Amino acid sequence: MESLPNMRLTTQRQIILEELGKVTSHPTANEVYDMVRKRLPRIGLGTVYRNLELLADSGVILKLEVGGTQKRFDATVHPHYHIRCASCGKVDDIDIPVQEDINMAASHASQYEVLGHHIEFSGICYTCSERKPD
């Protein structure tokens, strides 16, 4: 079994990564648990949650956190933007170029060494907009 940065790739972590890699829905820990439990029926929610946190802390996956919403997890770790539905909370990737010049502008406007930025757009997803009465 291959190892990850600073951690061993256990069977549980391998299956969590495989299941997370199958979806683009940015699932919550509970949703990942439901997916993993089909392959590992005896796994506990706490185990899934701890492993997601470890994988996120090591940079193997992304943890998306916005105040007041559940954490979501993303197998795509290269820099990219997200959009969240203000109605149902669904999160999707947005395929637009990452604006690296923002980092430099923020660095010039502050006394910080800017390491990066996170931008999350908000809107109403197609499904929710179709449900709205005219």
C-alpha positions as CSV (number, residue, x, y, z in Angstrom):
1,M,0.0,0.0,0.0
2,E,1.4,3.4,-0.9
3,S,1.8,6.0,1.7
4,L,0.6,9.6,1.9
5,P,2.5,12.6,3.1
6,N,3.2,12.0,6.8
7,M,0.7,9.1,7.1
8,R,0.1,5.5,6.1
9,L,-2.5,4.8,3.5
10,T,-4.8,2.4,5.4
11,T,-7.5,0.4,3.8
12,Q,-10.1,2.8,5.3
13,R,-8.2,5.9,3.9
14,Q,-7.8,4.2,0.5
15,I,-11.6,3.5,0.3
16,I,-12.5,7.0,1.5
17,L,-10.2,8.5,-1.2
18,E,-11.6,6.2,-3.9
19,E,-15.2,7.1,-3.0
20,L,-14.5,10.8,-2.7
21,G,-12.8,10.7,-6.1
22,K,-15.8,9.2,-7.7
23,V,-18.0,12.2,-7.1
24,T,-17.9,15.9,-7.9
25,S,-20.6,16.8,-5.4
26,H,-18.3,18.0,-2.6
27,P,-20.0,15.7,0.0
28,T,-20.3,16.3,3.7
29,A,-18.7,13.8,6.1
30,N,-22.1,12.1,6.6
31,E,-22.4,11.7,2.8
32,V,-18.9,10.3,2.5
33,Y,-19.8,7.9,5.4
34,D,-22.9,6.7,3.5
35,M,-20.7,6.0,0.4
36,V,-17.9,4.3,2.3
37,R,-20.3,2.2,4.4
38,K,-21.4,0.3,1.3
39,R,-17.9,-1.1,1.0
40,L,-17.0,-1.1,4.7
41,P,-20.3,-1.8,6.6
42,R,-18.6,-1.8,10.0
43,I,-16.9,1.6,9.7
44,G,-18.1,4.3,12.1
45,L,-18.9,7.9,11.3
46,G,-16.2,9.1,13.7
47,T,-13.6,7.1,11.9
48,V,-14.6,8.6,8.5
49,Y,-14.7,12.1,10.0
50,R,-11.2,11.7,11.6
51,N,-9.7,10.3,8.4
52,L,-11.3,13.1,6.3
53,E,-9.7,15.6,8.7
54,L,-6.3,13.9,8.5
55,L,-6.4,13.7,4.7
56,A,-7.4,17.4,4.5
57,D,-4.7,18.5,7.0
58,S,-2.1,16.7,5.0
59,G,-3.3,18.3,1.7
60,V,-4.5,15.1,0.0
61,I,-8.0,16.4,-0.2
62,L,-9.6,19.9,0.3
63,K,-11.9,20.8,3.2
64,L,-14.4,23.5,2.2
65,E,-15.6,25.5,5.2
66,V,-17.8,28.5,5.0
67,G,-19.3,30.0,8.2
68,G,-22.6,28.4,9.2
69,T,-22.5,25.5,6.7
70,Q,-21.4,21.9,7.0
71,K,-17.8,21.1,6.0
72,R,-17.6,19.6,2.6
73,F,-14.7,17.6,1.1
74,D,-13.2,17.7,-2.4
75,A,-10.8,15.2,-4.0
76,T,-9.6,17.9,-6.4
77,V,-6.7,19.7,-4.7
78,H,-5.4,22.0,-7.5
79,P,-6.4,25.6,-7.1
80,H,-10.0,26.2,-8.3
81,Y,-13.2,28.1,-7.4
82,H,-16.5,26.9,-6.1
83,I,-20.1,28.0,-6.3
84,R,-22.7,27.2,-3.5
85,C,-26.4,27.3,-4.0
86,A,-27.9,29.7,-1.6
87,S,-31.1,27.7,-1.5
88,C,-30.1,24.0,-1.1
89,G,-26.4,24.3,-0.2
90,K,-25.1,22.3,-3.1
91,V,-21.5,23.0,-4.1
92,D,-20.0,22.8,-7.6
93,D,-16.6,23.6,-9.2
94,I,-16.4,26.6,-11.5
95,D,-14.1,26.1,-14.4
96,I,-12.6,29.6,-14.7
97,P,-8.9,30.5,-14.4
98,V,-7.7,31.2,-10.9
99,Q,-6.8,34.9,-10.5
100,E,-3.3,34.8,-9.3
101,D,-3.0,38.6,-9.6
102,I,-5.3,38.9,-6.5
103,N,-2.5,37.4,-4.4
104,M,-0.1,40.1,-5.4
105,A,-2.7,42.9,-5.0
106,A,-3.5,41.7,-1.5
107,S,0.2,41.5,-0.7
108,H,0.7,45.1,-1.8
109,A,-2.3,46.3,0.1
110,S,-1.3,44.7,3.4
111,Q,1.8,43.8,5.3
112,Y,1.3,40.1,4.8
113,E,3.1,37.6,2.7
114,V,0.0,36.3,0.9
115,L,0.1,32.5,0.4
116,G,-3.2,32.1,-1.5
117,H,-6.9,32.9,-1.6
118,H,-10.2,31.1,-1.6
119,I,-13.2,32.5,-3.5
120,E,-16.6,31.0,-3.2
121,F,-19.4,32.3,-5.4
122,S,-23.0,32.0,-4.4
123,G,-26.1,31.7,-6.6
124,I,-29.2,29.5,-7.2
125,C,-28.5,26.1,-8.8
126,Y,-30.4,25.0,-11.8
127,T,-32.6,22.5,-9.8
128,C,-33.7,25.1,-7.3
129,S,-34.3,27.7,-10.0
130,E,-36.6,25.3,-11.9
131,R,-38.6,24.7,-8.7
132,K,-39.4,28.4,-8.2
133,P,-43.0,29.3,-9.1
134,D,-43.3,31.9,-11.8
